[in-house]
Every structure is written in structure tokens, then in C-alpha cells.
Amino acid sequence: MKHKTSQHLQSPDFDIYCATMLIEDNLKSLNKLRTDELFNEISDQTKKFIVDSDYEFEPLPQHRSRKRKQMADENAIDELTERFIGNNNTSSNSSKSPDKSTLGLLKDISLLSKKRLNEVKQNIKNLPVDAFDVFGKIYSKFVQPDNARHEYKEFCNYFELLEKCESLPNMLHDNRDTAVCFEDSDISQEEDFDSENDNYLISNKEDNDASEKNIKNHGSLTLIYRLFCNHGSLKIMFPTLFTMYKIALTLPVGSVETERSFSKLKIIKNRLRSTMSNDRLEALMRINCEQDIDIDYTCVIDKFSLKSSLLIKNLTF
């Protein structure tokens, strides 16, 4: 269960609602394991397995313990320390467990994704009765739950049409560009080079559009917010919903990208690269962390070759 939760949270476009449900299931399973009854049951099952099994189990090797100098304010070695079991001391560990309002807020944010919008459009019953209650409670100054639910239902009915209208100009311009590129067959070598670049850029645009269509969960919040920004009338028609998207995009829902950046930092700046400058480190970090960004390598080489005549001679053909 923990491996499944970790794998789900590390995906670039994870479902927030599914993640909250996995976290709640993990909390319940951990609370069960912290009871004496279940611990004794697991211990009995282990002993029974050892007795019934045909394998010979060797005892674990015991290493000699290292003695550490004891400080003046430390407890004695044989002094009893309080041990947390079950719910006898929940106050000492309550700060480490996630708050219910936090999970409720994440569930409300998950309703703003493209996947949930399509589900609610197909069946209005998929929208919970208490939707956006926690969101309105935390951000009562900006969001009213009743207005949010009303605007959300209306937006679900028009979202698919708005999305198609947003992608229509790009499709028309791409078709026009491809028609122009293949209209003349007798072109010079320089024009042929330019047409190859145009075709490469067009293919990149198609790949980007296809990748954006596959984003349906948390990553789709940015696409929908961009839809609001491109059409100013949507801000007037759905002011509460627009405010919710702005708040949702500023909240740090996941820390996977940050942790991944620090992991890359340990690999890049090792003991052999301790004297690396900050500019070079930032450039290498950007190359490693932002690998999902499509780069026109031909354009990069052309710009780099303009630095000197020797580069132009060796890099351009």
C-alpha cells in the first residue's frame, strides 16, 4: 500500500482525490498496527510459521554495541521511557498526522481538474453534496460554497465546448502552414532548410497538444486557468471559480518536484565538482529537471554557431 501511494504521488499528473484516499487508508492501517492486540497477533503468526516451516532459521548475529559517552542531562540506561501504543497518548502525535481540513481541501481542489469536470457533466450526482464546503470555510473571504457549486455546475456544461474553441485556432494555423510548406516543389537549399525547421516546429506543436490532451488530473489546473486568462468574459461569468483556480495553483499540493530537484543536486554537485560556479550549476539543474520541455535543437545550434565564424563553419551545413 505504501509503495502504491508513493508511486502515485511521484507521477507528474497525479489524481489528488485518489491520493487523499490512499493516504487515509495508510493512516488507518498504521493505527491498527500500533495496537497491542494486532502486534501480538503478528508475533504469534511469525512464531507459528517458524515452527511449521521446514526451513532452518538461524538467529540474527548480535554485534557488540558501541558505548557512547553519556551526557549529564541524559537519562540512565535502565530508566523507563514512555512508549506510544494505540491511542493512549494521541496528543503527543496529533501534530504529525494530517488535519481533516487539509484532506478536505485537497478533495475540493481535485474537483477542479479536467477529469472531474467531465465526470460531473456526464452525471451530476458525481458532485458531492458537501463540495467546496471546506474550501469556503478556509477561504471564506473569497469563496462562498453555494456560489462555487452553482458556478461549477454551469462551467461543467460549457467546458468541453470552450476547450475545443481554444484549440481551434492552433489547428487552423497549423494546417495553413503545412499547406504553404508543401505548395512549391522547386525551392532553393536555404528555403528547403527553413521548411524543414517549420515542419519540425509543427510536429513539436502537435506533440505538445497531444501531451496536453493526456493531462486530466492535477496538471490540468494550469490549462484551465490559462483558458480563463485567454477569455476575459469567463472571469466575469465565473468569478468565484476563477478565484478558486488561482488559490489552487498557489497551494503546494505536492513536494515531489522539489525533492526530485534536491536528488538531482546531489548527483550533479558531487565532491569532484565542488568548485562549480552558480551559473553552471543552475544551467545543469535546469537541463536535468526540465527534461519534459521540448527544445528545438536545430535552432539552438544555429544561435550557438553565431558566436564565431569558426563555429559557423563547423556546425552549419
Sine and cosine of phi, psi and omega as CSV:
sin_phi,cos_phi,sin_psi,cos_psi,sin_omega,cos_omega
0.00,0.00,-0.68,0.73,-0.01,-1.00
-0.91,0.41,-0.64,0.77,0.01,-1.00
-0.90,0.43,-0.63,0.78,0.02,-1.00
-0.91,0.42,-0.66,0.75,0.02,-1.00
-0.91,0.42,-0.71,0.71,0.01,-1.00
-0.89,0.46,-0.66,0.76,0.01,-1.00
-0.92,0.40,-0.60,0.80,0.01,-1.00
-0.94,0.35,-0.65,0.76,-0.02,-1.00
-0.94,0.33,-0.39,0.92,0.00,-1.00
-1.00,0.08,-0.15,0.99,0.03,-1.00
-0.95,0.32,0.60,-0.80,-0.06,-1.00
-0.92,0.40,-0.43,0.90,-0.02,-1.00
-0.79,-0.61,0.94,0.34,-0.07,-1.00
-1.00,0.03,0.44,-0.90,0.02,-1.00
-0.99,0.10,0.88,-0.47,-0.08,-1.00
-0.91,0.40,-0.65,0.76,-0.02,-1.00
-0.90,0.43,-0.69,0.73,0.03,-1.00
-0.90,0.43,-0.60,0.80,0.02,-1.00
-0.91,0.41,-0.66,0.75,0.02,-1.00
-0.91,0.42,-0.60,0.80,0.03,-1.00
-0.92,0.39,-0.64,0.77,0.04,-1.00
-0.91,0.42,-0.63,0.78,0.02,-1.00
-0.91,0.41,-0.67,0.74,0.03,-1.00
-0.89,0.45,-0.65,0.76,0.04,-1.00
-0.90,0.43,-0.63,0.78,0.04,-1.00
-0.91,0.42,-0.63,0.78,0.03,-1.00
-0.90,0.44,-0.66,0.75,0.01,-1.00
-0.91,0.42,-0.68,0.74,0.00,-1.00
-0.92,0.39,-0.59,0.81,0.03,-1.00
-0.94,0.35,-0.62,0.79,0.04,-1.00
-0.91,0.42,-0.56,0.83,0.05,-1.00
-0.93,0.37,-0.62,0.78,-0.01,-1.00
-0.94,0.35,-0.28,0.96,-0.06,-1.00
-1.00,0.00,0.09,1.00,0.05,-1.00
-1.00,-0.04,0.51,-0.86,0.00,-1.00
-0.92,0.40,-0.56,0.83,-0.05,-1.00
-0.89,0.45,-0.74,0.67,-0.03,-1.00
-0.94,0.34,-0.58,0.81,0.02,-1.00
-0.90,0.44,-0.69,0.73,0.04,-1.00
-0.92,0.39,-0.57,0.82,0.04,-1.00
-0.90,0.43,-0.68,0.73,0.04,-1.00
-0.91,0.42,-0.62,0.78,0.03,-1.00
-0.91,0.42,-0.65,0.76,0.04,-1.00
-0.91,0.41,-0.65,0.76,0.03,-1.00
-0.90,0.44,-0.60,0.80,0.02,-1.00
-0.91,0.41,-0.70,0.71,0.01,-1.00
-0.90,0.44,-0.63,0.77,0.02,-1.00
-0.91,0.41,-0.62,0.79,0.02,-1.00
-0.91,0.42,-0.63,0.78,0.01,-1.00
-0.92,0.40,-0.63,0.77,-0.01,-1.00
-0.95,0.33,-0.69,0.73,-0.05,-1.00
-0.98,0.20,-0.32,0.95,-0.08,-1.00
-0.98,0.21,0.47,-0.88,0.04,-1.00
-1.00,0.08,-0.20,0.98,-0.03,-1.00
-0.98,0.21,0.46,-0.89,0.06,-1.00
-0.99,-0.15,0.89,-0.47,-0.04,-1.00
-0.99,-0.13,0.84,-0.55,0.04,-1.00
-1.00,-0.01,0.59,-0.80,0.03,-1.00
-0.92,0.40,0.50,-0.86,-0.02,-1.00
-0.92,0.39,0.64,-0.77,0.02,-1.00
-0.92,0.40,0.67,-0.74,0.01,-1.00
-0.97,-0.24,0.90,-0.44,0.02,-1.00
-1.00,0.05,0.49,-0.87,0.01,-1.00
-0.94,0.35,0.79,-0.61,-0.05,-1.00
-0.96,0.28,0.64,-0.77,0.03,-1.00
-1.00,0.05,0.72,-0.69,0.01,-1.00
-1.00,0.03,0.73,-0.68,0.01,-1.00
-0.92,-0.38,0.57,-0.82,-0.02,-1.00
-0.91,0.42,0.79,-0.62,-0.05,-1.00
-1.00,0.02,0.75,-0.66,-0.01,-1.00
-0.99,0.15,0.22,-0.98,-0.11,-0.99
-0.93,0.38,-0.55,0.83,-0.08,-1.00
-1.00,-0.07,0.15,0.99,-0.02,-1.00
-1.00,0.05,0.40,-0.92,0.05,-1.00
-0.96,0.27,0.37,-0.93,0.06,-1.00
-0.94,0.34,0.35,-0.94,-0.06,-1.00
-0.91,0.42,-0.63,0.78,-0.05,-1.00
-1.00,-0.03,0.21,0.98,-0.01,-1.00
-0.99,0.13,0.67,-0.74,-0.03,-1.00
-0.95,0.30,0.67,-0.74,0.08,-1.00
-0.88,-0.47,0.50,-0.86,-0.04,-1.00
-0.95,0.31,0.71,-0.71,-0.03,-1.00
-0.88,-0.47,0.71,-0.70,-0.01,-1.00
-1.00,0.09,0.84,-0.54,0.06,-1.00
-0.67,-0.74,0.77,-0.64,0.09,-1.00
0.90,0.43,-0.66,-0.75,-0.04,-1.00
-0.94,-0.35,0.44,0.90,-0.03,-1.00
-0.96,0.28,-0.42,0.91,-0.04,-1.00
-0.66,-0.75,0.85,0.52,-0.08,-1.00
-0.94,0.35,-0.42,0.91,-0.04,-1.00
-0.92,0.40,-0.53,0.85,-0.03,-1.00
-0.95,0.30,-0.36,0.93,-0.05,-1.00
-0.89,-0.45,0.09,1.00,-0.06,-1.00
-0.93,0.37,-0.48,0.88,-0.03,-1.00
-0.94,0.33,-0.38,0.93,-0.03,-1.00
-0.99,0.10,-0.38,0.93,-0.01,-1.00
-0.99,0.13,0.58,-0.82,-0.02,-1.00
-0.92,0.39,0.60,-0.80,-0.01,-1.00
-0.95,0.30,0.52,-0.85,0.02,-1.00
-0.90,0.43,-0.58,0.82,0.02,-1.00
-0.91,0.41,-0.54,0.84,0.03,-1.00
-0.92,0.40,-0.71,0.70,0.04,-1.00
-0.91,0.42,-0.61,0.79,0.05,-1.00
-0.90,0.43,-0.62,0.78,0.04,-1.00
-0.91,0.42,-0.64,0.77,0.03,-1.00
-0.91,0.41,-0.58,0.81,0.06,-1.00
-0.91,0.41,-0.64,0.77,0.04,-1.00
-0.92,0.40,-0.61,0.79,0.03,-1.00
-0.92,0.39,-0.55,0.83,0.00,-1.00
-0.91,0.42,-0.41,0.91,0.03,-1.00
-0.94,0.35,-0.31,0.95,-0.02,-1.00
-0.99,0.14,-0.10,1.00,-0.05,-1.00
-0.97,0.25,0.27,-0.96,-0.01,-1.00
-0.90,0.44,-0.61,0.79,-0.01,-1.00
-0.89,0.45,-0.71,0.70,-0.02,-1.00
-0.94,0.33,-0.54,0.84,0.04,-1.00
-0.89,0.46,-0.68,0.74,0.02,-1.00
-0.93,0.36,-0.59,0.81,0.02,-1.00
-0.92,0.40,-0.66,0.75,0.01,-1.00
-0.94,0.35,-0.55,0.84,0.04,-1.00
-0.90,0.43,-0.65,0.76,0.01,-1.00
-0.93,0.36,-0.59,0.80,0.00,-1.00
-0.54,-0.84,0.91,-0.41,-0.05,-1.00
-0.92,0.40,-0.31,0.95,0.01,-1.00
-0.95,0.31,-0.26,0.97,0.05,-1.00
-0.94,0.34,-0.25,0.97,0.05,-1.00
-0.99,0.12,0.86,-0.51,-0.01,-1.00
-0.88,0.47,0.45,-0.89,-0.01,-1.00
-0.92,0.40,-0.60,0.80,-0.02,-1.00
-0.99,-0.10,0.47,0.88,-0.01,-1.00
-0.89,0.46,0.70,-0.72,0.07,-1.00
0.92,0.40,0.22,0.97,0.07,-1.00
-0.93,0.36,-0.71,0.71,0.01,-1.00
-0.93,0.37,-0.62,0.79,0.04,-1.00
-0.87,0.49,-0.71,0.71,0.01,-1.00
-0.94,0.34,-0.49,0.87,0.02,-1.00
-0.94,0.33,-0.65,0.76,-0.02,-1.00
-0.97,0.24,-0.68,0.73,-0.02,-1.00
-0.92,-0.38,0.81,0.58,-0.04,-1.00
-0.90,0.43,-0.38,0.93,0.00,-1.00
-0.95,0.30,-0.41,0.91,-0.09,-1.00
-0.91,-0.42,-0.46,0.89,-0.17,-0.99
-0.79,-0.62,0.75,-0.66,0.15,-0.99
-0.95,-0.32,0.81,-0.58,-0.09,-1.00
-0.83,0.55,-0.66,0.75,-0.03,-1.00
-0.90,0.44,-0.71,0.71,0.04,-1.00
-0.91,0.42,-0.60,0.80,0.00,-1.00
-0.91,0.42,-0.69,0.73,0.01,-1.00
-0.91,0.42,-0.66,0.75,-0.01,-1.00
-0.90,0.43,-0.73,0.68,0.01,-1.00
-0.92,0.39,-0.56,0.83,0.00,-1.00
-0.90,0.43,-0.68,0.73,0.01,-1.00
-0.90,0.44,-0.65,0.76,0.01,-1.00
-0.93,0.37,-0.63,0.78,-0.02,-1.00
-0.93,0.37,-0.55,0.84,0.04,-1.00
-0.88,0.48,-0.57,0.82,-0.03,-1.00
-0.95,0.31,-0.47,0.88,-0.07,-1.00
-0.95,-0.31,-0.03,1.00,-0.11,-0.99
-0.91,0.41,-0.71,0.70,-0.04,-1.00
-0.88,0.47,-0.64,0.77,0.02,-1.00
-0.92,0.38,-0.64,0.76,0.03,-1.00
-0.91,0.42,-0.60,0.80,0.01,-1.00
-0.91,0.41,-0.64,0.77,0.03,-1.00
-0.93,0.37,-0.64,0.77,0.03,-1.00
-0.91,0.41,-0.53,0.85,0.01,-1.00
-0.93,0.36,-0.61,0.79,-0.03,-1.00
-1.00,0.04,-0.18,0.98,-0.05,-1.00
-0.90,0.44,-0.73,0.69,0.01,-1.00
-0.87,0.50,-0.63,0.78,0.01,-1.00
-0.90,0.43,-0.63,0.78,0.02,-1.00
-0.91,0.40,-0.65,0.76,-0.01,-1.00
-0.92,0.39,-0.68,0.74,-0.02,-1.00
-0.93,0.35,-0.60,0.80,0.04,-1.00
-0.90,0.44,-0.67,0.75,0.02,-1.00
-0.91,0.42,-0.62,0.78,0.01,-1.00
-0.92,0.39,-0.65,0.76,0.01,-1.00
-0.91,0.42,-0.65,0.76,0.01,-1.00
-0.92,0.38,-0.57,0.82,0.02,-1.00
-0.92,0.38,-0.62,0.78,0.01,-1.00
-0.93,0.37,-0.61,0.79,-0.07,-1.00
-0.91,0.42,-0.57,0.82,-0.09,-1.00
-0.96,-0.26,0.26,0.97,-0.03,-1.00
-0.97,0.24,-0.72,0.70,-0.01,-1.00
-0.98,-0.20,0.74,-0.68,-0.01,-1.00
-1.00,-0.07,-0.51,0.86,-0.01,-1.00
-1.00,-0.08,1.00,-0.09,0.02,-1.00
-0.78,-0.62,0.34,-0.94,-0.02,-1.00
-0.97,0.23,0.09,-1.00,-0.02,-1.00
-0.92,0.39,-0.61,0.80,0.01,-1.00
-0.92,0.39,-0.67,0.74,0.03,-1.00
-0.92,0.40,-0.59,0.81,0.05,-1.00
-0.89,0.45,-0.64,0.77,0.03,-1.00
-0.90,0.44,-0.67,0.75,0.02,-1.00
-0.91,0.41,-0.63,0.78,0.00,-1.00
-0.92,0.39,-0.57,0.82,0.06,-1.00
-0.90,0.43,-0.62,0.78,0.06,-1.00
-0.90,0.43,-0.66,0.75,0.01,-1.00
-0.89,0.46,-0.68,0.74,0.02,-1.00
-0.90,0.43,-0.60,0.80,0.02,-1.00
-0.91,0.42,-0.68,0.73,0.02,-1.00
-0.91,0.42,-0.62,0.79,0.01,-1.00
-0.91,0.43,-0.67,0.74,0.03,-1.00
-0.90,0.44,-0.59,0.81,0.06,-1.00
-0.90,0.43,-0.64,0.77,0.03,-1.00
-0.89,0.45,-0.66,0.75,0.02,-1.00
-0.90,0.43,-0.64,0.77,0.04,-1.00
-0.91,0.42,-0.64,0.77,0.03,-1.00
-0.91,0.42,-0.66,0.75,0.03,-1.00
-0.90,0.44,-0.65,0.76,0.01,-1.00
-0.91,0.41,-0.63,0.77,0.02,-1.00
-0.92,0.39,-0.59,0.80,0.04,-1.00
-0.92,0.38,-0.53,0.85,0.04,-1.00
-0.93,0.37,-0.51,0.86,0.00,-1.00
-0.97,0.23,-0.28,0.96,0.03,-1.00
-0.98,0.18,0.89,-0.46,-0.07,-1.00
-0.78,-0.62,-0.26,0.97,-0.12,-0.99
-0.96,-0.27,-0.82,-0.57,-0.09,-1.00
-0.89,0.46,-0.56,0.83,0.00,-1.00
-0.92,0.38,-0.30,0.95,-0.02,-1.00
-0.98,0.21,-0.18,0.98,0.01,-1.00
-0.89,0.46,-0.62,0.78,0.02,-1.00
-0.91,0.41,-0.63,0.77,0.01,-1.00
-0.91,0.41,-0.65,0.76,0.00,-1.00
-0.94,0.33,-0.61,0.79,0.05,-1.00
-0.90,0.43,-0.60,0.80,0.07,-1.00
-0.90,0.44,-0.55,0.83,0.06,-1.00
-0.90,0.44,-0.66,0.75,0.06,-1.00
-0.90,0.43,-0.64,0.77,-0.05,-1.00
-0.94,0.34,-0.57,0.82,-0.01,-1.00
-0.97,0.26,-0.41,0.91,0.00,-1.00
-0.86,-0.51,0.98,-0.17,-0.06,-1.00
-0.90,0.43,-0.43,0.90,-0.01,-1.00
-0.92,0.38,-0.43,0.90,0.03,-1.00
-0.92,0.40,-0.54,0.84,0.04,-1.00
-0.90,0.44,-0.55,0.83,0.01,-1.00
-0.98,0.20,-0.61,0.79,-0.03,-1.00
-0.96,0.28,-0.60,0.80,-0.05,-1.00
-0.79,-0.61,0.93,0.38,-0.07,-1.00
-0.92,0.38,-0.65,0.76,0.00,-1.00
-0.92,0.40,-0.67,0.75,0.00,-1.00
-0.91,0.41,-0.62,0.78,0.04,-1.00
-0.90,0.44,-0.64,0.77,0.05,-1.00
-0.91,0.42,-0.62,0.79,0.02,-1.00
-0.91,0.42,-0.62,0.78,0.03,-1.00
-0.92,0.39,-0.61,0.79,0.04,-1.00
-0.90,0.43,-0.66,0.76,0.01,-1.00
-0.93,0.37,-0.67,0.74,-0.04,-1.00
-0.90,0.44,-0.57,0.82,-0.03,-1.00
-0.97,0.24,-0.36,0.93,0.01,-1.00
-1.00,-0.02,-0.18,0.98,-0.01,-1.00
-0.99,0.14,0.70,-0.71,0.05,-1.00
-0.98,0.18,0.99,0.11,-0.06,-1.00
-0.92,0.38,-0.69,0.72,-0.02,-1.00
-0.77,-0.64,0.48,-0.88,0.02,-1.00
-0.92,-0.38,0.33,0.94,-0.07,-1.00
-0.92,0.38,-0.69,0.73,-0.04,-1.00
-0.90,0.44,-0.64,0.77,0.02,-1.00
-0.91,0.41,-0.70,0.71,0.01,-1.00
-0.91,0.41,-0.58,0.81,0.04,-1.00
-0.92,0.40,-0.58,0.82,0.03,-1.00
-0.91,0.42,-0.66,0.75,0.03,-1.00
-0.92,0.38,-0.56,0.83,0.06,-1.00
-0.91,0.42,-0.65,0.76,0.06,-1.00
-0.91,0.41,-0.57,0.82,-0.01,-1.00
-0.89,0.46,-0.63,0.78,0.02,-1.00
-0.91,0.41,-0.54,0.84,0.00,-1.00
-0.97,0.24,-0.65,0.76,-0.08,-1.00
-0.97,0.25,-0.79,0.62,-0.05,-1.00
-0.99,-0.11,0.99,0.12,0.04,-1.00
-0.99,-0.12,-0.16,-0.99,-0.08,-1.00
-0.94,0.35,-0.34,0.94,0.04,-1.00
-1.00,0.09,-0.23,0.97,0.00,-1.00
-0.88,-0.48,0.59,0.81,-0.07,-1.00
-0.95,0.32,-0.35,0.94,-0.02,-1.00
-0.98,-0.18,0.35,0.94,-0.02,-1.00
-0.94,0.33,0.64,-0.77,0.03,-1.00
-0.96,0.27,0.32,-0.95,-0.03,-1.00
-0.92,0.38,-0.60,0.80,-0.01,-1.00
-0.90,0.43,-0.69,0.72,0.02,-1.00
-0.93,0.38,-0.62,0.79,0.03,-1.00
-0.90,0.43,-0.68,0.73,0.03,-1.00
-0.90,0.43,-0.63,0.78,0.02,-1.00
-0.91,0.42,-0.70,0.71,0.02,-1.00
-0.92,0.39,-0.60,0.80,0.05,-1.00
-0.90,0.43,-0.65,0.76,0.00,-1.00
-0.92,0.40,-0.63,0.78,0.01,-1.00
-0.91,0.41,-0.64,0.77,-0.05,-1.00
-0.98,0.21,-0.62,0.78,-0.10,-0.99
-1.00,0.09,-0.49,0.87,-0.06,-1.00
-0.96,-0.28,0.77,0.63,-0.02,-1.00
-0.97,0.25,-0.24,0.97,0.00,-1.00
-0.99,0.16,-0.12,0.99,0.02,-1.00
-0.99,0.13,0.80,-0.60,0.01,-1.00
-0.98,0.21,0.77,-0.64,-0.05,-1.00
-0.88,-0.48,0.71,-0.70,0.10,-1.00
-0.99,0.11,1.00,-0.10,-0.08,-1.00
-0.91,0.41,-0.52,0.86,0.04,-1.00
-0.90,0.44,-0.67,0.74,0.03,-1.00
-0.92,0.40,-0.61,0.79,0.03,-1.00
-0.90,0.44,-0.69,0.72,0.01,-1.00
-0.90,0.43,-0.63,0.78,0.01,-1.00
-0.90,0.44,-0.67,0.74,0.00,-1.00
-0.93,0.37,-0.62,0.79,0.01,-1.00
-0.93,0.36,-0.54,0.84,-0.02,-1.00
-0.94,0.33,-0.34,0.94,0.01,-1.00
-0.96,0.28,-0.08,1.00,-0.02,-1.00
-0.93,0.36,-0.52,0.85,-0.01,-1.00
-0.41,-0.91,0.31,-0.95,0.02,-1.00
-0.93,0.36,-0.52,0.85,0.02,-1.00
-0.92,0.40,-0.63,0.78,0.05,-1.00
-0.93,0.38,-0.61,0.79,0.03,-1.00
-0.88,0.47,-0.63,0.78,-0.03,-1.00
-0.94,0.34,-0.59,0.81,-0.10,-1.00
-1.00,0.00,-0.48,0.88,-0.12,-0.99
-0.99,-0.16,-0.43,0.90,-0.01,-1.00
-0.99,-0.14,0.48,-0.88,-0.04,-1.00
-0.85,-0.52,0.00,0.00,0.00,0.00
